[in-house]
Amino acid sequence: MKTIFITFFSLLFVYQISAQDQSNLAPASVEKSIYGVQIGFLGAWLYSESRLNDEFALRSQVGFDFRVEGFREFESFGPNSDFYGIFHLSLEPRWYYNLDKRLKKGKNIDRNSGNFVALLASLNLESVSFTTNDRIRSLDQIRFVPKWGIRRSLGKHISYEAGFGFGYAFFLNNTERTGFFPFRNERTGDFTADIHLRIGFDL
């Protein structure tokens, strides 16, 4: 009987070790679904990320971008220091390319904590905006911006991310006026930069 018990527990121990090894060999993967709210230097947004496969996620985002005088796609009729927010809607496929490497090093990959490459496609509409100064205008536009960034989680609900990229903006219902009369030109698009630093609460 003693031999049977020793054999049984030995087999159970070997099985547990084997199961643990198999678990460690499981591929790293993005989360099936995460969503939350983020605030940053130039905006506030609701977002979600949905799993496409182990390394790819589709991010959708809605909120308001805040405009700063002196940036492109911003037009002020006279000096002002007022506030302006414009509607933002975007889709952004992300490739989290280093999750497996982070997992093997024992680093956290919860809630898609990793580095990513993305293609941002965003829409801004002046018709859905708010401002404290009616002289402020911004152009309706669609932007396409390849980006690189990082995302990290702190605890169970707090996350932060940063990223940058360069792309092109297409103006939808207006043109950007450049230069001075009589050498004024009008453009239907322009190169654009996207730089973000955000902190968020994951629901």
Phi, psi and omega per residue, in radians:
M1 nan -0.721 3.128
K2 -1.060 -0.701 3.133
T3 -1.117 -0.654 3.133
I4 -1.125 -0.775 3.139
F5 -1.117 -0.739 3.128
I6 -1.091 -0.761 3.125
T7 -1.109 -0.745 -3.120
F8 -1.077 -0.877 -3.101
F9 -1.223 -0.509 3.060
S10 -1.147 -0.770 3.105
L11 -1.137 -0.686 3.118
L12 -1.107 -0.724 3.124
F13 -1.102 -0.798 3.117
V14 -1.074 -0.692 3.133
Y15 -1.112 -0.744 -3.135
Q16 -1.142 -0.723 3.107
I17 -1.105 -0.741 3.130
S18 -1.112 -0.731 3.130
A19 -1.131 -0.672 3.117
Q20 -1.144 -0.712 3.108
D21 -1.105 -0.705 3.122
Q22 -1.134 -0.665 3.113
S23 -1.116 -0.703 3.135
N24 -1.164 -0.478 -3.134
L25 -1.455 -0.154 -3.137
A26 -1.076 2.420 -3.090
P27 -1.179 2.524 3.033
A28 -1.161 2.616 -3.088
S29 -2.620 2.627 2.999
V30 -1.197 2.838 3.118
E31 -1.203 2.607 3.109
K32 -1.064 -0.721 3.126
S33 -2.827 2.292 3.004
I34 -2.381 2.627 3.100
Y35 -2.698 2.758 -3.094
G36 3.139 -2.857 3.131
V37 -2.201 2.490 3.141
Q38 -2.314 2.587 2.993
I39 -2.210 2.642 -3.122
G40 -2.601 -3.023 -3.105
F41 -1.069 -0.610 -3.069
L42 -2.261 0.807 3.056
G43 2.774 3.090 3.057
A44 -2.539 2.394 -2.984
W45 -2.564 2.661 2.854
L46 -1.743 2.485 -3.081
Y47 -2.535 2.826 2.971
S48 -2.540 2.636 3.027
E49 -2.225 2.213 -3.111
S50 -2.022 2.404 -3.089
R51 -1.227 2.279 3.013
L52 -1.771 -0.767 2.948
N53 -2.719 -2.858 -3.030
D54 -1.036 -0.577 -3.043
E55 -1.987 -0.211 -3.048
F56 -1.961 2.417 3.073
A57 -2.361 2.623 3.078
L58 -1.868 2.060 3.137
R59 -1.704 2.284 3.005
S60 -2.074 2.531 -2.993
Q61 -2.598 2.442 3.070
V62 -2.451 2.465 -3.127
G63 2.995 -2.616 3.133
F64 -2.298 2.312 2.987
D65 -1.603 2.419 3.089
F66 -1.693 2.364 -3.098
R67 -1.708 2.548 3.110
V68 -2.120 2.265 -3.120
E69 -1.060 2.380 -3.121
G70 1.829 -0.308 3.054
F71 -1.439 2.745 3.095
R72 -1.179 2.865 -3.061
E73 1.074 0.349 3.095
F74 -2.220 2.259 -3.107
E75 -2.292 2.180 -3.117
S76 -2.063 2.191 3.122
F77 -1.579 1.485 -3.093
G78 1.779 2.776 -3.123
P79 -1.117 2.507 3.085
N80 -2.840 2.831 3.056
S81 -2.336 0.681 -3.021
D82 -1.665 3.019 -3.038
F83 -1.680 2.498 3.123
Y84 -2.539 2.253 3.081
G85 -2.221 2.407 -3.093
I86 -2.231 2.491 -3.084
F87 -1.034 2.436 -3.118
H88 -2.279 2.278 3.032
L89 -2.389 2.312 -3.081
S90 -2.625 2.702 2.938
L91 -2.147 2.466 -3.041
E92 -2.609 1.698 2.998
P93 -1.177 2.320 -3.114
R94 -2.135 2.415 3.022
W95 -1.895 1.863 3.068
Y96 -1.485 1.639 -2.879
Y97 -1.502 -0.186 -3.054
N98 -2.124 0.383 -3.136
L99 -1.094 -0.774 -3.115
D100 -1.101 -0.717 3.120
K101 -1.118 -0.734 3.122
R102 -1.131 -0.732 -3.123
L103 -1.110 -0.734 3.134
K104 -1.143 -0.465 3.098
K105 -1.529 0.035 3.134
G106 1.389 0.280 -3.139
K107 -1.544 2.733 -3.082
N108 -1.272 2.325 3.023
I109 -2.144 0.240 3.135
D110 -1.029 2.469 3.109
R111 0.903 0.765 3.041
N112 1.079 0.809 3.074
S113 -1.397 1.807 -3.120
G114 -3.069 -3.113 3.047
N115 -1.612 2.611 -3.088
F116 -2.495 2.715 2.928
V117 -2.026 2.390 -3.012
A118 -2.478 2.855 2.989
L119 -2.175 1.850 -3.123
L120 -1.452 2.246 2.978
A121 -2.138 1.942 -3.019
S122 -2.240 2.689 3.135
L123 -2.196 2.284 3.013
N124 -2.089 2.334 -3.117
L125 -2.203 2.112 3.107
E126 -1.198 -0.467 -3.133
S127 -1.120 -0.341 3.048
V128 -2.042 1.449 -3.070
S129 -2.632 2.966 3.079
F130 -2.540 2.563 -3.085
T131 -2.733 2.744 3.047
T132 -1.688 0.094 -3.104
N133 -2.545 2.000 -3.091
D134 -1.183 -0.201 3.135
R135 -1.332 -0.251 -3.075
I136 -1.446 2.347 3.101
R137 -2.336 2.649 3.038
S138 -2.460 2.610 -3.046
L139 -1.494 2.365 2.932
D140 -1.077 2.382 -3.035
Q141 -2.744 2.707 2.947
I142 -2.054 2.304 -3.116
R143 -2.096 2.503 3.012
F144 -2.179 2.041 -3.004
V145 -2.377 1.951 2.940
P146 -1.179 2.392 -3.036
K147 -2.398 2.755 2.929
W148 -2.175 2.501 -3.138
G149 -2.832 3.099 3.071
I150 -2.274 2.611 3.053
R151 -2.352 2.347 3.128
R152 -2.409 2.614 3.096
S153 -1.932 2.541 3.099
L154 -2.176 1.895 -3.089
G155 1.287 -2.700 -3.030
K156 -1.510 -0.423 -2.998
H157 -2.277 -0.317 -3.062
I158 -1.618 2.380 3.080
S159 -2.471 2.791 3.034
Y160 -2.498 2.753 3.101
E161 -2.680 2.741 3.106
A162 -2.522 2.619 3.140
G163 -2.929 2.903 3.094
F164 -2.672 2.756 3.101
G165 -3.019 2.963 3.139
F166 -2.321 2.407 -3.102
G167 -2.722 -2.552 -3.060
Y168 -2.397 2.469 3.107
A169 -1.976 2.308 3.064
F170 -1.844 2.141 3.136
F171 -1.456 2.291 -2.960
L172 -1.569 -0.862 -2.978
N173 -2.081 0.224 -3.094
N174 -2.800 -3.141 3.065
T175 -2.234 2.667 3.074
E176 -1.502 2.226 3.135
R177 -1.599 2.245 -3.126
T178 -2.229 2.733 3.109
G179 1.401 -3.007 -3.103
F180 -2.212 2.602 3.113
F181 -1.011 2.382 0.071
P182 -1.636 0.314 -3.079
F183 -1.820 0.491 -3.109
R184 -1.305 2.316 3.084
N185 -1.989 2.753 3.073
E186 -2.181 2.397 -3.112
R187 -2.202 2.575 3.106
T188 -1.742 0.096 3.120
G189 -3.012 2.964 -3.136
D190 -2.872 2.795 3.038
F191 -1.189 2.590 -3.072
T192 -2.490 2.726 3.078
A193 -2.048 2.592 3.069
D194 -2.273 2.005 3.116
I195 -2.217 2.200 -3.119
H196 -2.356 2.574 3.019
L197 -2.456 1.992 -2.981
R198 -2.353 2.651 2.971
I199 -2.201 2.491 -3.018
G200 -2.471 2.924 3.053
F201 -2.063 2.025 -3.137
D202 -1.512 2.240 -3.077
L203 -1.474 nan nan
